[in-house]
Amino acid sequence: VQLQASGGGLVQPGGSLRLSCAASGSSIFSINDMGWYRQAPGKQRELVASIASGGSTDYADSAKGRFTISRDNGKNTVYLQMNSLKPEDTAVYYCNAAVREYFSGSYSRYWGQGTLVTVSS
């Protein structure tokens, strides 16, 4: 199982970015919750937003009203639309997914490689 994140980059304050993360692998049976985390320099990794397989969502207070998480179950892909970006949103963003493989009776968590978001003028 691999998670491939993309969409990061340099954006000015007030701008927008859309992150994508696709899970791939022939052993994937199902995916439960998916989410985005971020880690700024010198800080711990923190949850930004998560989405359950049924579509219910949860956001960090810092993301509410500005970020929107969504998913395409047919493509095993999770998205993070980020609007009104602030310099304090600068971080490496990681996607995460709880994946059940065909040979397993339980879910395991997988991480993407991270994509850098820099908000600066």
N, CA and C atoms as a LAMMPS dump frame, in Angstrom:
ITEM: TIMESTEP
0
ITEM: NUMBER OF ATOMS
363
ITEM: BOX BOUNDS ff ff ff
-5.0000000000000000e+02 5.0000000000000000e+02
-5.0000000000000000e+02 5.0000000000000000e+02
-5.0000000000000000e+02 5.0000000000000000e+02
ITEM: ATOMS id mol type element x y z
1 1 1 N 0.854 -1.183 0
2 1 2 C 0 0 0
3 1 3 C 0.889 1.232 0
4 2 1 N 0.574 2.158 -0.907
5 2 2 C 1.296 3.437 -0.966
6 2 3 C 0.304 4.576 -0.98
7 3 1 N 0.669 5.659 -0.29
8 3 2 C -0.104 6.887 -0.34
9 3 3 C 0.765 7.948 -1.004
10 4 1 N 0.277 8.521 -2.075
11 4 2 C 1.03 9.512 -2.84
12 4 3 C 0.334 10.865 -2.715
13 5 1 N 1.006 11.792 -2.03
14 5 2 C 0.46 13.134 -1.828
15 5 3 C 1.021 14.094 -2.863
16 6 1 N 0.211 15.069 -3.239
17 6 2 C 0.643 16.077 -4.195
18 6 3 C -0.142 17.361 -3.97
19 7 1 N 0.325 18.445 -4.599
20 7 2 C -0.428 19.688 -4.568
21 7 3 C 0.171 20.797 -3.739
22 8 1 N 1.246 20.514 -3.021
23 8 2 C 1.863 21.559 -2.221
24 8 3 C 2.576 22.58 -3.093
25 9 1 N 3.033 23.642 -2.454
26 9 2 C 3.761 24.67 -3.187
27 9 3 C 3.823 25.964 -2.414
28 10 1 N 4.246 26.992 -3.113
29 10 2 C 4.365 28.328 -2.537
30 10 3 C 3.14 29.148 -2.918
31 11 1 N 2.517 29.759 -1.939
32 11 2 C 1.335 30.57 -2.192
33 11 3 C 1.385 31.803 -1.306
34 12 1 N 0.815 32.899 -1.798
35 12 2 C 0.778 34.128 -1.014
36 12 3 C -0.304 34.065 0.046
37 13 1 N -0.15 34.81 1.118
38 13 2 C -1.213 34.867 2.133
39 13 3 C -2.549 35.241 1.497
40 14 1 N -3.59 34.533 1.922
41 14 2 C -4.911 34.736 1.344
42 14 3 C -5.199 33.849 0.153
43 15 1 N -4.189 33.152 -0.337
44 15 2 C -4.356 32.291 -1.498
45 15 3 C -4.928 30.931 -1.151
46 16 1 N -5.01 30.087 -2.171
47 16 2 C -5.599 28.754 -2.024
48 16 3 C -4.696 27.684 -2.626
49 17 1 N -4.812 26.5 -2.07
50 17 2 C -4.149 25.31 -2.607
51 17 3 C -5.071 24.119 -2.411
52 18 1 N -4.931 23.135 -3.276
53 18 2 C -5.677 21.893 -3.12
54 18 3 C -4.696 20.735 -3.091
55 19 1 N -4.689 20.016 -1.991
56 19 2 C -3.849 18.844 -1.843
57 19 3 C -4.632 17.591 -2.216
58 20 1 N -3.931 16.631 -2.791
59 20 2 C -4.523 15.344 -3.129
60 20 3 C -3.655 14.222 -2.582
61 21 1 N -4.279 13.127 -2.259
62 21 2 C -3.533 11.959 -1.781
63 21 3 C -4.256 10.709 -2.244
64 22 1 N -3.58 9.927 -3.063
65 22 2 C -4.168 8.712 -3.611
66 22 3 C -3.532 7.479 -2.977
67 23 1 N -4.37 6.572 -2.521
68 23 2 C -3.891 5.297 -1.991
69 23 3 C -3.923 4.266 -3.106
70 24 1 N -2.837 3.505 -3.221
71 24 2 C -2.767 2.5 -4.278
72 24 3 C -2.166 1.212 -3.742
73 25 1 N -2.488 0.118 -4.415
74 25 2 C -1.979 -1.179 -4.009
75 25 3 C -3.01 -2.247 -4.295
76 26 1 N -2.582 -3.355 -4.862
77 26 2 C -3.51 -4.405 -5.256
78 26 3 C -4.094 -5.143 -4.064
79 27 1 N -3.505 -4.93 -2.88
80 27 2 C -3.979 -5.644 -1.699
81 27 3 C -5.045 -4.885 -0.921
82 28 1 N -5.391 -3.674 -1.403
83 28 2 C -6.37 -2.874 -0.655
84 28 3 C -7.756 -3.492 -0.764
85 29 1 N -8.347 -3.769 0.387
86 29 2 C -9.721 -4.276 0.432
87 29 3 C -10.7 -3.146 0.714
88 30 1 N -10.37 -2.332 1.713
89 30 2 C -11.216 -1.185 2.019
90 30 3 C -10.396 -0.14 2.769
91 31 1 N -10.901 1.092 2.74
92 31 2 C -10.257 2.193 3.463
93 31 3 C -11.27 2.803 4.395
94 32 1 N -10.914 2.942 5.643
95 32 2 C -11.812 3.542 6.626
96 32 3 C -11.558 5.051 6.627
97 33 1 N -11.141 5.607 7.711
98 33 2 C -10.952 7.048 7.75
99 33 3 C -9.672 7.469 7.028
100 34 1 N -9.691 8.658 6.476
101 34 2 C -8.536 9.266 5.83
102 34 3 C -8.368 10.658 6.419
103 35 1 N -7.141 11.165 6.411
104 35 2 C -6.945 12.465 7.024
105 35 3 C -5.683 13.156 6.554
106 36 1 N -5.604 14.406 6.949
107 36 2 C -4.429 15.227 6.678
108 36 3 C -3.854 15.719 8.007
109 37 1 N -2.552 15.6 8.13
110 37 2 C -1.811 16.115 9.271
111 37 3 C -0.779 17.103 8.74
112 38 1 N -0.24 17.908 9.619
113 38 2 C 0.835 18.804 9.212
114 38 3 C 1.866 18.925 10.325
115 39 1 N 3.08 19.236 9.904
116 39 2 C 4.161 19.421 10.858
117 39 3 C 4.987 20.634 10.438
118 40 1 N 4.945 21.642 11.269
119 40 2 C 5.734 22.843 11.03
120 40 3 C 7.111 22.671 11.672
121 41 1 N 8.1 23.418 11.216
122 41 2 C 9.449 23.301 11.781
123 41 3 C 9.446 23.511 13.291
124 42 1 N 10.039 22.566 14.001
125 42 2 C 10.145 22.677 15.446
126 42 3 C 8.889 22.343 16.208
127 43 1 N 7.853 21.873 15.501
128 43 2 C 6.588 21.558 16.157
129 43 3 C 6.211 20.107 15.929
130 44 1 N 5.304 19.626 16.753
131 44 2 C 4.816 18.258 16.601
132 44 3 C 3.812 18.167 15.451
133 45 1 N 3.703 16.977 14.91
134 45 2 C 2.704 16.745 13.876
135 45 3 C 1.313 16.854 14.494
136 46 1 N 0.412 17.519 13.791
137 46 2 C -0.94 17.721 14.303
138 46 3 C -1.976 17.389 13.241
139 47 1 N -3.138 16.959 13.717
140 47 2 C -4.246 16.657 12.811
141 47 3 C -4.831 17.961 12.277
142 48 1 N -5.045 18.013 10.966
143 48 2 C -5.695 19.155 10.339
144 48 3 C -7.166 18.845 10.087
145 49 1 N -7.423 17.695 9.467
146 49 2 C -8.795 17.313 9.149
147 49 3 C -8.841 15.821 8.882
148 50 1 N -10.001 15.231 9.14
149 50 2 C -10.181 13.818 8.848
150 50 3 C -11.578 13.599 8.281
151 51 1 N -11.733 12.488 7.557
152 51 2 C -13.02 12.165 6.951
153 51 3 C -13.226 10.665 7.029
154 52 1 N -14.395 10.266 7.505
155 52 2 C -14.716 8.852 7.611
156 52 3 C -15.172 8.311 6.257
157 53 1 N -15.261 7 6.161
158 53 2 C -15.66 6.393 4.898
159 53 3 C -17.059 6.825 4.479
160 54 1 N -17.889 7.138 5.464
161 54 2 C -19.245 7.585 5.161
162 54 3 C -19.37 9.061 4.881
163 55 1 N -18.249 9.798 5.08
164 55 2 C -18.249 11.212 4.74
165 55 3 C -18.265 12.184 5.9
166 56 1 N -18.428 11.707 7.118
167 56 2 C -18.414 12.641 8.243
168 56 3 C -17 13.184 8.421
169 57 1 N -16.918 14.453 8.8
170 57 2 C -15.634 15.14 8.853
171 57 3 C -15.348 15.721 10.232
172 58 1 N -14.076 15.971 10.461
173 58 2 C -13.628 16.597 11.701
174 58 3 C -12.469 17.516 11.354
175 59 1 N -12.438 18.699 11.975
176 59 2 C -11.419 19.684 11.665
177 59 3 C -10.756 20.205 12.927
178 60 1 N -9.478 20.53 12.807
179 60 2 C -8.818 21.284 13.867
180 60 3 C -9.425 22.678 13.892
181 61 1 N -9.398 23.307 15.045
182 61 2 C -9.963 24.65 15.161
183 61 3 C -9.308 25.605 14.158
184 62 1 N -8.024 25.435 13.918
185 62 2 C -7.295 26.329 13.016
186 62 3 C -7.735 26.182 11.568
187 63 1 N -8.381 25.056 11.245
188 63 2 C -8.79 24.778 9.866
189 63 3 C -10.263 25.067 9.604
190 64 1 N -11.038 25.156 10.647
191 64 2 C -12.481 25.343 10.481
192 64 3 C -12.788 26.638 9.748
193 65 1 N -13.671 26.522 8.751
194 65 2 C -14.084 27.687 7.984
195 65 3 C -13.166 28.049 6.841
196 66 1 N -11.972 27.455 6.797
197 66 2 C -11.024 27.766 5.725
198 66 3 C -10.666 26.548 4.884
199 67 1 N -10.592 25.383 5.519
200 67 2 C -10.197 24.155 4.831
201 67 3 C -11.405 23.234 4.673
202 68 1 N -11.413 22.471 3.583
203 68 2 C -12.472 21.484 3.355
204 68 3 C -11.833 20.173 2.931
205 69 1 N -12.143 19.115 3.669
206 69 2 C -11.659 17.786 3.314
207 69 3 C -12.759 17.036 2.594
208 70 1 N -12.366 16.277 1.59
209 70 2 C -13.325 15.455 0.845
210 70 3 C -12.615 14.198 0.361
211 71 1 N -13.39 13.242 -0.144
212 71 2 C -12.774 12.015 -0.641
213 71 3 C -13.578 11.452 -1.79
214 72 1 N -12.876 10.705 -2.622
215 72 2 C -13.492 9.968 -3.724
216 72 3 C -13.197 8.502 -3.45
217 73 1 N -14.183 7.792 -2.939
218 73 2 C -13.959 6.394 -2.558
219 73 3 C -13.64 5.512 -3.762
220 74 1 N -14.169 5.854 -4.914
221 74 2 C -13.889 5.059 -6.108
222 74 3 C -12.44 5.168 -6.549
223 75 1 N -11.8 6.285 -6.18
224 75 2 C -10.411 6.508 -6.559
225 75 3 C -9.465 6.352 -5.371
226 76 1 N -10.01 6.008 -4.202
227 76 2 C -9.188 5.893 -2.984
228 76 3 C -8.357 7.151 -2.754
229 77 1 N -8.985 8.291 -2.948
230 77 2 C -8.278 9.564 -2.897
231 77 3 C -8.944 10.512 -1.909
232 78 1 N -8.111 11.232 -1.164
233 78 2 C -8.594 12.249 -0.243
234 78 3 C -8.023 13.594 -0.68
235 79 1 N -8.822 14.636 -0.52
236 79 2 C -8.441 15.978 -0.93
237 79 3 C -8.508 16.92 0.28
238 80 1 N -7.72 17.981 0.194
239 80 2 C -7.809 19.052 1.176
240 80 3 C -7.776 20.377 0.428
241 81 1 N -8.916 21.044 0.385
242 81 2 C -9.002 22.37 -0.218
243 81 3 C -8.693 23.384 0.866
244 82 1 N -7.651 24.166 0.645
245 82 2 C -7.231 25.147 1.641
246 82 3 C -7.395 26.551 1.07
247 83 1 N -8.224 27.333 1.71
248 83 2 C -8.482 28.711 1.299
249 83 3 C -8.021 29.671 2.391
250 84 1 N -7.894 30.93 2.029
251 84 2 C -7.5 31.981 2.978
252 84 3 C -6.259 31.57 3.77
253 85 1 N -5.27 31.105 3.056
254 85 2 C -4.073 30.584 3.717
255 85 3 C -3.309 31.684 4.44
256 86 1 N -2.722 31.297 5.562
257 86 2 C -1.971 32.21 6.405
258 86 3 C -0.523 31.719 6.527
259 87 1 N 0.407 32.603 6.85
260 87 2 C 1.8 32.15 7.027
261 87 3 C 1.926 31.014 8.047
262 88 1 N 1.088 31.019 9.062
263 88 2 C 1.152 29.964 10.072
264 88 3 C 0.662 28.613 9.573
265 89 1 N 0.141 28.561 8.358
266 89 2 C -0.232 27.284 7.746
267 89 3 C 0.971 26.614 7.084
268 90 1 N 2.093 27.304 7.037
269 90 2 C 3.302 26.736 6.446
270 90 3 C 3.734 25.498 7.205
271 91 1 N 3.863 24.389 6.484
272 91 2 C 4.205 23.112 7.102
273 91 3 C 4.333 22.06 6.014
274 92 1 N 4.842 20.906 6.415
275 92 2 C 4.763 19.73 5.562
276 92 3 C 3.448 19.037 5.89
277 93 1 N 2.662 18.774 4.878
278 93 2 C 1.354 18.155 5.057
279 93 3 C 1.446 16.675 4.678
280 94 1 N 0.952 15.843 5.569
281 94 2 C 0.985 14.4 5.38
282 94 3 C -0.439 13.849 5.328
283 95 1 N -0.666 12.926 4.416
284 95 2 C -1.952 12.243 4.421
285 95 3 C -1.803 10.914 5.157
286 96 1 N -2.929 10.436 5.623
287 96 2 C -2.964 9.229 6.439
288 96 3 C -4.247 8.481 6.114
289 97 1 N -4.157 7.157 6.109
290 97 2 C -5.351 6.367 5.82
291 97 3 C -5.324 5.075 6.618
292 98 1 N -6.493 4.665 7.055
293 98 2 C -6.651 3.37 7.723
294 98 3 C -7.095 2.366 6.663
295 99 1 N -6.214 1.44 6.339
296 99 2 C -6.422 0.536 5.21
297 99 3 C -6.549 -0.908 5.693
298 100 1 N -7.535 -1.599 5.152
299 100 2 C -7.646 -3.037 5.39
300 100 3 C -7.244 -3.761 4.106
301 101 1 N -6.307 -4.661 4.228
302 101 2 C -5.868 -5.44 3.079
303 101 3 C -6.577 -6.784 3.042
304 102 1 N -6.578 -7.412 1.889
305 102 2 C -7.358 -8.637 1.69
306 102 3 C -6.979 -9.731 2.68
307 103 1 N -5.703 -9.814 3.03
308 103 2 C -5.239 -10.9 3.877
309 103 3 C -5.32 -10.565 5.358
310 104 1 N -5.856 -9.4 5.673
311 104 2 C -5.885 -8.951 7.056
312 104 3 C -7.31 -8.76 7.544
313 105 1 N -7.519 -9.031 8.829
314 105 2 C -8.831 -8.821 9.417
315 105 3 C -8.941 -7.51 10.144
316 106 1 N -7.889 -6.685 10.047
317 106 2 C -7.906 -5.407 10.766
318 106 3 C -7.331 -4.308 9.882
319 107 1 N -7.497 -3.069 10.347
320 107 2 C -7.006 -1.918 9.608
321 107 3 C -5.613 -1.531 10.094
322 108 1 N -4.784 -1.117 9.176
323 108 2 C -3.462 -0.584 9.494
324 108 3 C -3.368 0.836 8.957
325 109 1 N -2.592 1.684 9.64
326 109 2 C -2.45 3.075 9.205
327 109 3 C -1.223 3.228 8.315
328 110 1 N -1.433 3.956 7.236
329 110 2 C -0.353 4.247 6.307
330 110 3 C -0.224 5.765 6.16
331 111 1 N 1.015 6.2 5.888
332 111 2 C 1.314 7.62 5.725
333 111 3 C 1.828 7.914 4.326
334 112 1 N 1.456 9.061 3.804
335 112 2 C 2.049 9.552 2.581
336 112 3 C 3.397 10.177 2.868
337 113 1 N 4.091 10.582 1.814
338 113 2 C 5.456 11.057 1.945
339 113 3 C 5.542 12.522 2.373
340 114 1 N 4.439 13.225 2.374
341 114 2 C 4.465 14.627 2.769
342 114 3 C 4.63 15.55 1.583
343 115 1 N 3.939 16.681 1.644
344 115 2 C 4.062 17.695 0.612
345 115 3 C 4.168 19.056 1.317
346 116 1 N 5.116 19.86 0.879
347 116 2 C 5.417 21.122 1.551
348 116 3 C 4.494 22.238 1.076
349 117 1 N 3.887 22.899 2.035
350 117 2 C 3.077 24.088 1.771
351 117 3 C 3.768 25.276 2.421
352 118 1 N 4.076 26.275 1.617
353 118 2 C 4.719 27.49 2.113
354 118 3 C 3.831 28.679 1.794
355 119 1 N 3.441 29.393 2.831
356 119 2 C 2.593 30.577 2.66
357 119 3 C 3.444 31.792 2.994
358 120 1 N 3.754 32.56 1.963
359 120 2 C 4.663 33.696 2.15
360 120 3 C 4.489 34.689 1.019
361 121 1 N 4.698 35.94 1.35
362 121 2 C 4.645 36.977 0.319
363 121 3 C 6.039 37.254 -0.244
